[in-house]
């Protein structure tokens, strides 16, 4: 049961990370919290790239923990930016979303499909 939940959370986190990474790279001006926190434009462009790479890392068992750690780091940076801007509601929402990569890091990578098929045959 927990492996199914973890697999669904991996897919959700990975797809959301990649989606927001493309959105942030294409239109970095939409990241208002980073602009208000005086993050330089190059940093604003690198954060979505960091987010997309971490979403891709979640998909592979060898780099799963690194990807989860990168998602945690990205969420903490975003929370710090919300605190600098004093947008407590946005920071609280980001804190809630921070719980997903923390749970993934704790739960670990579920069995791969190939291992399940090997057990059947």
C-alpha positions as CSV (number, residue, x, y, z in Angstrom):
1,X,0.0,0.0,0.0
2,X,2.7,2.5,1.0
3,X,4.7,1.6,-2.2
4,X,1.7,2.5,-4.3
5,X,1.3,5.8,-2.5
6,X,5.0,6.6,-2.9
7,X,4.9,5.7,-6.6
8,X,1.9,8.1,-7.1
9,X,3.7,10.8,-5.1
10,X,6.8,10.3,-7.2
11,X,4.8,10.7,-10.4
12,X,2.9,13.7,-9.1
13,X,6.1,15.4,-7.8
14,X,8.1,14.7,-10.9
15,X,5.5,15.9,-13.3
16,X,4.7,19.0,-11.3
17,X,8.4,19.8,-10.9
18,X,9.0,19.5,-14.6
19,X,5.9,21.5,-15.5
20,X,6.9,24.4,-13.2
21,X,10.5,24.2,-14.4
22,X,9.4,24.8,-18.0
23,X,7.1,27.6,-16.9
24,X,9.8,29.2,-14.9
25,X,12.4,28.9,-17.6
26,X,10.1,30.3,-20.4
27,X,8.6,33.1,-18.3
28,X,10.9,33.9,-15.3
29,X,8.9,37.1,-14.6
30,X,6.0,35.0,-13.3
31,X,8.1,34.1,-10.2
32,X,7.0,37.3,-8.3
33,X,8.2,36.1,-4.9
34,X,11.8,35.8,-6.1
35,X,11.6,39.2,-7.6
36,X,10.3,40.8,-4.4
37,X,13.0,39.0,-2.4
38,X,15.7,40.6,-4.6
39,X,16.9,37.4,-6.1
40,X,19.0,38.2,-9.2
41,X,17.6,37.3,-12.6
42,X,20.2,34.6,-13.1
43,X,19.1,33.0,-9.8
44,X,15.5,33.2,-10.8
45,X,16.4,31.4,-14.1
46,X,18.5,28.7,-12.3
47,X,15.9,27.8,-9.7
48,X,13.4,26.3,-12.2
49,X,16.3,24.4,-13.8
50,X,17.2,23.1,-10.4
51,X,13.6,22.1,-9.9
52,X,13.3,20.3,-13.2
53,X,16.5,18.4,-12.7
54,X,15.4,17.3,-9.2
55,X,12.0,16.1,-10.7
56,X,13.9,14.0,-13.3
57,X,16.2,12.6,-10.5
58,X,13.1,11.3,-8.7
59,X,12.3,8.9,-11.5
60,X,15.4,6.8,-11.2
61,X,16.2,4.7,-8.1
62,X,20.0,5.5,-8.2
63,X,19.3,9.3,-7.9
64,X,16.1,9.2,-6.0
65,X,17.5,10.5,-2.7
66,X,19.5,13.2,-4.4
67,X,16.3,14.4,-6.2
68,X,14.3,14.4,-3.0
69,X,17.0,16.3,-1.3
70,X,17.1,18.8,-4.1
71,X,13.3,19.3,-3.9
72,X,13.6,19.9,-0.2
73,X,16.3,22.5,-0.8
74,X,14.2,24.2,-3.4
75,X,11.2,24.4,-1.1
76,X,13.4,25.8,1.7
77,X,14.8,28.5,-0.6
78,X,11.2,29.4,-1.6
79,X,10.0,29.5,2.0
80,X,12.9,31.8,2.8
81,X,11.9,34.1,0.0
82,X,8.3,34.1,1.3
83,X,9.5,35.0,4.8
84,X,11.7,37.8,3.4
85,X,8.6,39.2,1.5
86,X,6.5,38.6,4.7
87,X,3.9,36.6,2.7
88,X,3.1,34.2,5.5
89,X,0.2,32.4,3.7
90,X,2.4,31.6,0.7
91,X,5.2,30.4,3.0
92,X,2.7,28.2,4.9
93,X,1.4,26.7,1.6
94,X,5.0,26.0,0.5
95,X,5.7,24.4,3.9
96,X,2.7,22.1,3.3
97,X,4.1,21.1,-0.1
98,X,7.5,20.6,1.5
99,X,6.1,17.6,3.3
100,X,5.8,15.6,0.1
101,X,9.6,15.4,-0.7
102,X,10.3,14.9,3.0
103,X,7.9,11.9,3.0
104,X,9.5,10.6,-0.2
105,X,13.0,10.9,1.2
106,X,11.8,9.0,4.3
107,X,9.9,6.3,2.5
108,X,12.5,5.5,-0.2
109,X,12.1,4.4,-3.7
110,X,9.4,1.7,-4.3
111,X,10.1,-1.5,-6.1
112,X,10.6,-1.0,-9.8
113,X,8.3,-2.6,-12.3
114,X,11.1,-4.9,-13.5
115,X,11.6,-6.3,-10.0
116,X,7.8,-7.0,-9.7
117,X,7.8,-8.7,-13.1
118,X,10.8,-10.8,-12.1
119,X,8.9,-12.0,-9.0
120,X,5.9,-13.1,-11.1
121,X,7.9,-15.2,-13.5
